[in-house]
Amino acid sequence: MKVIFHKDFYEVYTSDPAAAADRMEAIVGAIEPHADFEDAVMASEEDIAAVHAPEQIQSVRRRGLYDISALAAGGAVGAAEIGLKEPCFGLIRPPGHHASAASSWGFCYFNNMAVALDSLYRRKMIETAFVLDFDLHYGDGTVNILGNRKYVTIYNVNAYERKAYMDEVERELSRCRVDLIGISAGFDNHRADWGGLLSTDDYREMGHMAREAAAASGGGLFAILEGGYNHRVLGENVLALMEGMKGSKL
């Protein structure tokens, strides 16, 4: 399965958990035998400025985080483009779903999902999109930027019991008919991570549900990394999602 990545994502660019040493190494170690890696390229200034206010862009520059954040956003664009043809995972950081148009928090700087979907929409590569955000934390930035744009529907899973959670995902995806499904894939709701709720198999099943929904729509599918902080299980969770998206063991 194709995976968008770049060696610069190994960089420890801040002291927060999303930038921690060995986080990306843990994922690469788990998926490398099963991944066809392609290099991320930086998002264009036009793509970033289409969803972020000048003051947010300047704030990221002042912190010395523009290049790595633009690379993550560009990785999301690349994953979305490939996702139109075949399932693709964007192994990128910093994450993005807490980045709003003019502010950010929660280890995020640019909203990778918003940059990707808006770029494809403006280039007339898609007419409709659906975002499934299964990170432990609500993707407020994605809602801030894309919530009023009629071409995209955003769903943040909000159940606190495992069966209800999986039922929610199944219900929303089963009625989804769009050109492209994008998953904001945060793995911090795993049993061994901060949320303590989901199993590794649950990520595989959600990937499968998304694949089935994309097939029913005749549309594409991609996912990008958001949260997930227990390095002991993070790689196997990413691999499980990829297997579900691909429709077979990798």
Rosetta blueprint (number, residue, H / E / L):
1 M L
2 K E
3 V E
4 I E
5 F E
6 H L
7 K H
8 D H
9 F H
10 Y H
11 E L
12 V L
13 Y L
14 T L
15 S L
16 D L
17 P H
18 A H
19 A H
20 A L
21 A L
22 D L
23 R H
24 M H
25 E H
26 A H
27 I H
28 V H
29 G H
30 A H
31 I H
32 E H
33 P H
34 H H
35 A L
36 D E
37 F E
38 E E
39 D E
40 A L
41 V L
42 M L
43 A L
44 S L
45 E H
46 E H
47 D H
48 I H
49 A H
50 A L
51 V L
52 H L
53 A L
54 P H
55 E H
56 Q H
57 I H
58 Q H
59 S H
60 V H
61 R H
62 R H
63 R L
64 G L
65 L L
66 Y H
67 D H
68 I H
69 S H
70 A H
71 L H
72 A H
73 A H
74 G H
75 G H
76 A H
77 V H
78 G H
79 A H
80 A H
81 E H
82 I H
83 G H
84 L L
85 K L
86 E L
87 P L
88 C E
89 F E
90 G E
91 L L
92 I L
93 R L
94 P L
95 P L
96 G L
97 H L
98 H L
99 A E
100 S L
101 A L
102 A L
103 S L
104 S E
105 W L
106 G L
107 F L
108 C L
109 Y L
110 F L
111 N L
112 N H
113 M H
114 A H
115 V H
116 A H
117 L H
118 D H
119 S H
120 L H
121 Y H
122 R H
123 R L
124 K L
125 M L
126 I L
127 E L
128 T L
129 A E
130 F E
131 V E
132 L E
133 D E
134 F L
135 D L
136 L L
137 H L
138 Y L
139 G L
140 D H
141 G H
142 T H
143 V H
144 N H
145 I H
146 L H
147 G L
148 N L
149 R L
150 K L
151 Y L
152 V E
153 T E
154 I E
155 Y E
156 N E
157 V L
158 N L
159 A L
160 Y L
161 E L
162 R H
163 K H
164 A H
165 Y H
166 M H
167 D H
168 E H
169 V H
170 E H
171 R H
172 E H
173 L H
174 S H
175 R L
176 C L
177 R L
178 V L
179 D L
180 L E
181 I E
182 G E
183 I E
184 S E
185 A E
186 G L
187 F L
188 D L
189 N L
190 H E
191 R L
192 A L
193 D L
194 W L
195 G L
196 G L
197 L L
198 L E
199 S L
200 T H
201 D H
202 D H
203 Y H
204 R H
205 E H
206 M H
207 G H
208 H H
209 M H
210 A H
211 R H
212 E H
213 A H
214 A H
215 A H
216 A H
217 S H
218 G L
219 G L
220 G E
221 L E
222 F E
223 A E
224 I E
225 L E
226 E L
227 G L
228 G L
229 Y L
230 N L
231 H H
232 R H
233 V H
234 L H
235 G H
236 E H
237 N H
238 V H
239 L H
240 A H
241 L H
242 M H
243 E H
244 G H
245 M H
246 K H
247 G L
248 S L
249 K L
250 L L
